[in-house]
Amino acid sequence: MKKLFAFLGSTIGGYIGWYLGSPIGFMSAFVLSMLGTGLGIYAGYRAAQNYE
């Protein structure tokens, strides 16, 4: 279950980061997407721990 939640969190976090950074430029979108992915993985693992 942890891997599923981490995958969903990384997908959602990466999308949000890309959405926020794309008006600024490609590299900003990329960097914010990577940050969002990392935060999404963390949030997914935390959600899975609370779910169990």
Backbone torsions as a table, in degrees:
resi	resn	phi	psi	omega
1	MET	NA	-33.6	-179.4
2	LYS	-62.2	-40.4	-178.6
3	LYS	-66.9	-37.7	178.2
4	LEU	-64.5	-46.3	179.6
5	PHE	-64.8	-38.6	178.1
6	ALA	-65.4	-39.8	178.0
7	PHE	-63.7	-46.2	179.7
8	LEU	-64.5	-41.6	178.9
9	GLY	-64.0	-40.4	-179.7
10	SER	-68.4	-37.4	178.4
11	THR	-65.0	-47.8	-178.8
12	ILE	-67.9	-44.2	179.4
13	GLY	-63.7	-40.6	177.9
14	GLY	-64.8	-39.8	178.6
15	TYR	-65.2	-43.5	-180.0
16	ILE	-62.9	-43.5	178.2
17	GLY	-61.7	-42.6	179.2
18	TRP	-65.0	-41.3	-179.9
19	TYR	-62.1	-41.0	-179.0
20	LEU	-73.4	-32.5	-176.5
21	GLY	-90.4	-18.9	-175.1
22	SER	-63.7	-33.4	177.1
23	PRO	-65.1	-24.7	-177.9
24	ILE	-80.8	-45.2	-178.7
25	GLY	163.6	173.1	-175.4
26	PHE	-65.3	-47.0	-177.7
27	MET	-67.2	-36.1	175.6
28	SER	-63.8	-41.4	178.0
29	ALA	-63.3	-41.3	-179.9
30	PHE	-64.5	-47.7	-178.4
31	VAL	-64.3	-46.5	179.0
32	LEU	-66.3	-31.5	175.8
33	SER	-65.8	-41.1	177.9
34	MET	-66.1	-41.2	176.2
35	LEU	-63.3	-43.3	178.1
36	GLY	-63.7	-36.7	177.6
37	THR	-63.6	-45.9	178.9
38	GLY	-63.0	-44.3	178.2
39	LEU	-66.4	-34.3	177.9
40	GLY	-67.4	-38.4	176.8
41	ILE	-63.8	-45.7	178.9
42	TYR	-60.3	-46.8	-179.8
43	ALA	-64.9	-36.0	178.2
44	GLY	-65.7	-42.1	176.7
45	TYR	-64.8	-41.9	178.7
46	ARG	-64.2	-39.9	178.9
47	ALA	-65.9	-38.5	179.2
48	ALA	-66.8	-36.0	177.2
49	GLN	-65.8	-39.2	179.7
50	ASN	-73.2	-26.4	-177.5
51	TYR	-75.6	-34.2	-176.3
52	GLU	-71.3	NA	NA
